[in-house]
Amino acid sequence: DAMVIQNPRYQVTQFGKPVTLSCSQTLNHNVMYWYQQKSSQAPKLLFHYYDKDFNNEADTPDNFQSRRPNTSFCFLDIRSPGLGDAAMYLCATSGGQGHTDTQYFGPGTRLTVL
Amino acid sequence: AQSVTQPDIHITVSEGASLELRCNYSYGATPYLFWYVQSPGQGLQLLLKYFSGDTLVQGIKGFEAEFKRSQSSFNLRKPSVHWSDAAEYFCAVGAREYGNKLVFGAGTILRVKS
């Protein structure tokens, strides 16, 4: 089945230690998104790629970076995680019409910062 | 500014009872409307979406939603709730005029009692 895969499902890191979260998709979608979702809150868009074009949200901290080496993969890099970065990180994809297409979400990576 | 309001943080219904989850939006453009469901520790799954046409849309798992432009609402309904429907439900709105980004409501947690 075509899907959005996130690895790892659970990640534990230490305060200030860089961490990378991975997302891959078999849907061949041209748009990939990263969301941060804190406990009992709505997902918050961090940034997205439309093909190779990177689009950062204005309020996304500089601590968060992203890479998309090819259509299938997208990475979220947190350079110096703080305690406030502990959250669920969701990857999503959409194709064709951009944002107005349905977004398909992966299962998420739960990040714990010690 | 665009906003999505889900007035009910928690709702508890008995198994077999009907369900209605409310969603109101404030948008200065023609909206695209979505309902997603999230089980604990999981990603978001699309239940249904409205782009245009018939204002009553059918989704998966027996859910439906009705778009009412005059009330700026997109309420989710199910005639008979099953215990497996217990989850968190998010309403989301997008519009091409606002860069097609999705804005999520804060979510409604559904509890089902037997």
Interface residues (C-beta under 8 A of the other chain):
Chain A: V4 Q6 S40 Q41 A42 P43 L45 L90 A92 G98 H99 T100 T102 Q103 Y104 F105 G106 P107 G108 R110
Chain B: Y32 F34 Y36 G41 Q42 G43 L44 Q45 L46 K49 F51 F90 G94 R96 G99 N100 K101 L102 F104 G105 A106 G107
